[in-house]
């Protein structure tokens, strides 16, 4: 089946990389699979991936978003660090730091959050990151 798909793509001018291709197996059943399945493209075994990025969101095999929450916190910290020297100048009032956080950092951290299956631990991580930046 995968070989037919590869041939159809190549007939239209696309090239499927055998070394970069990965797949994510979606397990819709809670029962364990008895037979290990190997996905092959020609003679090469395609490795399974635990997560992948799709349309800006990270899709995980285990339905957990911990890695993505940590990534979004890192993005917010990066935006904060870009303006760190200016914001912590003695002449900049603390109110301006808060406004900058709300206008730049928080939207970067919260990008895509409306579709997260969020838990209290994720909310706590986001609040801790916010407090670290605003100290």
QUIDA-V188640 format. One record per pair of residues at least 12 apart in sequence whose C-alpha atoms are under 8 Angstrom apart, sorted by the first residue. I is the first residue (numbers start at 1). J is the second residue. D is the distance in Angstrom with one decimal. If there is no record, write none. Layout:
BEGIN
i-><I	I>
j-><J	J>
d-><D	D>
END
This chain:
BEGIN
i-><2	2	3	3	18	18	18	21	21	22	22	22	22	23	23	23	23	24	24	24	24	24	24	25	25	25	26	50	56	57	65	65	65	66	69	69	72	72	72	72	73	73	73	74	75	75	76	76	76	76	77	77	77	79	79	79	80	80	80	97	98	101>
j-><40	41	41	42	41	44	46	46	47	46	47	48	49	46	47	48	49	48	49	50	51	52	61	48	49	61	61	62	112	112	116	117	118	122	122	126	108	109	110	111	109	126	129	109	108	109	105	106	108	109	105	129	133	104	105	108	101	105	133	134	134	134>
d-><7.6	6.5	6.0	6.6	7.1	7.4	7.5	6.6	7.7	5.9	5.4	5.7	6.0	7.3	6.7	5.1	5.7	5.8	5.2	6.5	6.8	7.6	6.9	7.2	7.9	7.1	6.6	7.8	7.8	7.0	7.5	7.7	7.9	7.3	6.8	7.9	7.2	4.9	7.2	7.7	5.6	6.7	6.8	8.0	6.5	6.3	5.0	6.7	5.5	4.9	7.5	7.9	7.4	7.3	5.9	7.7	7.6	6.2	7.3	7.5	7.2	8.0>
END
